[in-house]
């Protein structure tokens, strides 16, 4: 006895259609992404090498991102230092003129105050939500404002009054030599490391260290506790406090001479600090170039492993679509068959 069934004819066709649909879906995915849909199946043991390449690329990209943050910090630092140097150079010229020509010292207190405010403002520069001169204490304002109620101003006034009392003089009668002695000793101690961090600075002396490549680190911040800033603050503060109308002429002359030397020293120090920032910026730029070359090489190697031939796949997609359309048509025709049609056809 012979059994006649359309199901026996359509079942293999349905299986073929399912396989073709699966192959078409995979091919379309690979055409759109440009990579293999199943890396493990395609590469086998080479999959580990591909994953290693991608991991290395991700790690290098992390260095690039970290370097970008460091570059922003250093750029803000450099800008602030440039402004500090400009102010110092202008004031240095004013002090030199005052000493050489014997011109009036009127206005030096205001000039000193303006320079001091600019220095404090510069040292309190922030970028990306971080204080760039705070060392590792990036969330802490490095330098307190110099105001009537600040501990720094109080320390200066207390030290000066104690010196005047101990020597039996007043601000209007203190001699040039006495003023020089005070500036070189009691006053200078207020700007030493201990005095500076006690009354002026909340910055950390430890600077930020950044890994700019897998094998290279760099100091990517500046601390307000560096000597150049203490020197400038010392010069500006003595001009602010001790060149007013109440001081003796000899005392003012001593202040101007001392401040002039300090400003010159401070300029050299600021220049050195800025040069260090420039060296680090160059190192980061070179590191980024190196990282870019490595990333390109590794990415290219990874692409060579997991990339597909989109042209060939596009042809395959077309063939599979044509095959499926033919299969759908044949399936439809088979489903329309009946026993009567079969017997009639026979």
GIMO-V542538 format. One record per residue. RES is the residue in one small letter. SS is DSSP state (A for helix, B for strand, O for the rest). OMEGA is omega in radians with two decimals (NA if undefined). Layout:
# GIMO-V542538
<<RES:SS:OMEGA> <RES:SS:OMEGA>>
This chain:
# GIMO-V542538
<<x:O:-3.13> <x:O:3.11> <x:O:3.14> <x:O:-3.09> <x:O:3.08> <x:A:3.13> <x:A:-3.12> <x:A:3.13> <x:A:-3.06> <x:A:-3.10> <x:A:3.11> <x:A:3.14> <x:A:3.10> <x:A:3.11> <x:A:3.11> <x:A:3.14> <x:A:3.14> <x:A:3.12> <x:A:-3.14> <x:A:3.11> <x:A:3.12> <x:A:3.14> <x:A:3.14> <x:A:3.12> <x:A:3.13> <x:A:-3.12> <x:A:3.14> <x:A:3.11> <x:A:-3.11> <x:A:3.09> <x:A:-3.10> <x:A:-3.10> <x:A:-3.11> <x:O:-3.13> <x:B:3.13> <x:O:3.12> <x:O:3.13> <x:O:-3.07> <x:A:-3.10> <x:A:-3.14> <x:A:-3.06> <x:A:-3.03> <x:A:-3.13> <x:A:-3.11> <x:A:3.13> <x:A:-3.13> <x:A:3.14> <x:A:3.12> <x:A:3.12> <x:A:3.14> <x:A:3.10> <x:A:3.11> <x:A:-3.13> <x:A:3.12> <x:A:3.13> <x:A:3.09> <x:A:3.12> <x:A:-3.14> <x:A:3.13> <x:A:3.10> <x:A:3.09> <x:A:3.08> <x:A:3.13> <x:A:3.14> <x:A:3.11> <x:A:3.13> <x:A:3.12> <x:A:3.11> <x:A:3.14> <x:A:-3.14> <x:A:3.10> <x:A:3.13> <x:A:-3.11> <x:A:3.10> <x:A:3.10> <x:A:3.11> <x:A:-3.13> <x:A:3.12> <x:A:3.13> <x:A:3.13> <x:A:3.10> <x:A:3.11> <x:A:3.12> <x:A:-3.14> <x:A:3.13> <x:A:3.12> <x:A:-3.11> <x:A:-3.13> <x:A:3.10> <x:A:-3.13> <x:A:3.11> <x:A:3.12> <x:A:3.12> <x:A:-3.13> <x:A:3.12> <x:A:3.12> <x:A:-3.12> <x:A:-3.12> <x:A:-3.05> <x:A:-3.07> <x:A:-3.10> <x:O:-3.13> <x:O:-3.11> <x:O:3.12> <x:O:3.12> <x:O:3.10> <x:O:-3.12> <x:A:3.12> <x:A:3.13> <x:A:3.12> <x:A:3.11> <x:A:3.14> <x:A:3.12> <x:A:3.13> <x:A:-3.14> <x:A:3.12> <x:A:3.10> <x:A:3.11> <x:A:-3.14> <x:A:3.11> <x:A:3.12> <x:A:-3.14> <x:A:3.10> <x:O:3.10> <x:O:3.08> <x:B:3.10> <x:B:-3.13> <x:O:3.13> <x:O:-3.14> <x:B:3.06> <x:B:-2.96> <x:O:3.12> <x:O:-3.08> <x:B:-3.05> <x:O:3.12> <x:O:3.12> <x:O:-2.94> <x:O:-3.13> <x:O:-3.10> <x:O:3.08> <x:O:-3.01> <x:O:-3.00> <x:B:3.10> <x:O:3.08> <x:O:3.13> <x:O:-3.08> <x:O:-3.11> <x:O:-3.09> <x:O:-3.10> <x:O:-3.14> <x:A:3.14> <x:A:-3.14> <x:A:3.11> <x:A:3.14> <x:A:3.12> <x:A:-3.09> <x:A:-3.14> <x:A:-3.14> <x:A:-3.12> <x:A:-3.13> <x:A:3.11> <x:A:3.13> <x:A:3.13> <x:A:-3.12> <x:A:-3.12> <x:A:-3.10> <x:A:3.07> <x:O:3.13> <x:O:3.06> <x:O:3.14> <x:O:-3.09> <x:O:-3.10> <x:O:-3.12> <x:O:-3.10> <x:O:3.12> <x:A:-3.12> <x:A:3.10> <x:A:3.13> <x:A:3.13> <x:A:3.12> <x:A:3.13> <x:A:-3.10> <x:A:-3.07> <x:A:-3.05> <x:A:-3.06> <x:A:-3.11> <x:A:-3.11> <x:A:-3.11> <x:A:3.13> <x:O:-3.10> <x:O:3.01> <x:O:-3.10> <x:A:-3.12> <x:A:-3.13> <x:A:-3.12> <x:A:-3.10> <x:A:3.10> <x:A:-3.02> <x:A:-3.02> <x:A:-2.88> <x:B:2.99> <x:O:-3.11> <x:O:3.03> <x:O:3.10> <x:O:3.11> <x:O:-3.11> <x:O:3.14> <x:O:3.05> <x:B:-3.07> <x:B:3.01> <x:B:-3.06> <x:B:2.97> <x:B:3.12> <x:O:-3.08> <x:O:-3.04> <x:B:3.05> <x:B:3.13> <x:B:3.04> <x:B:-3.01> <x:O:3.02> <x:O:3.14> <x:O:3.12> <x:B:3.09> <x:O:3.13> <x:O:3.10> <x:O:-2.99> <x:A:-3.10> <x:A:-3.11> <x:A:3.09> <x:A:3.14> <x:A:-3.14> <x:A:3.13> <x:A:3.13> <x:A:-3.14> <x:A:-3.09> <x:A:-3.11> <x:A:3.14> <x:A:3.07> <x:A:-3.14> <x:A:-2.99> <x:A:-2.91> <x:A:3.05> <x:O:3.13> <x:O:-3.07> <x:O:-3.06> <x:O:-3.10> <x:O:3.08> <x:O:-3.12> <x:A:3.14> <x:A:3.13> <x:A:3.12> <x:A:-3.14> <x:A:3.12> <x:A:3.12> <x:A:-3.12> <x:A:-3.14> <x:A:-3.13> <x:A:-3.14> <x:A:3.13> <x:A:3.12> <x:A:-3.13> <x:A:-3.14> <x:A:3.10> <x:A:3.09> <x:A:-3.14> <x:A:3.12> <x:A:3.10> <x:A:3.13> <x:A:3.12> <x:A:3.12> <x:A:3.13> <x:A:3.12> <x:A:-3.13> <x:A:3.09> <x:A:3.10> <x:A:3.09> <x:A:3.12> <x:A:3.11> <x:A:3.14> <x:A:3.10> <x:A:3.11> <x:A:3.13> <x:A:3.13> <x:A:3.11> <x:A:3.12> <x:A:3.11> <x:A:3.12> <x:A:3.09> <x:A:3.12> <x:A:3.14> <x:A:3.13> <x:A:3.13> <x:A:3.14> <x:A:-3.14> <x:A:3.13> <x:A:-3.13> <x:A:-3.11> <x:A:3.13> <x:A:3.11> <x:A:3.12> <x:A:3.12> <x:A:3.14> <x:A:3.13> <x:A:-3.12> <x:A:-3.00> <x:A:3.14> <x:B:3.12> <x:O:3.06> <x:O:-3.05> <x:A:3.13> <x:A:3.13> <x:A:3.14> <x:A:3.12> <x:A:3.09> <x:A:3.12> <x:A:3.11> <x:A:3.14> <x:A:3.13> <x:A:-3.14> <x:A:3.11> <x:A:3.10> <x:A:3.13> <x:A:-3.13> <x:A:3.13> <x:A:3.11> <x:A:3.14> <x:A:3.11> <x:A:-3.12> <x:A:-3.13> <x:A:3.12> <x:A:3.14> <x:A:-3.13> <x:A:3.13> <x:A:-3.12> <x:A:-3.13> <x:O:3.13> <x:O:3.06> <x:O:3.13> <x:A:-3.12> <x:A:3.14> <x:A:-3.12> <x:A:-3.13> <x:A:3.14> <x:A:3.14> <x:A:-3.14> <x:O:NA>>
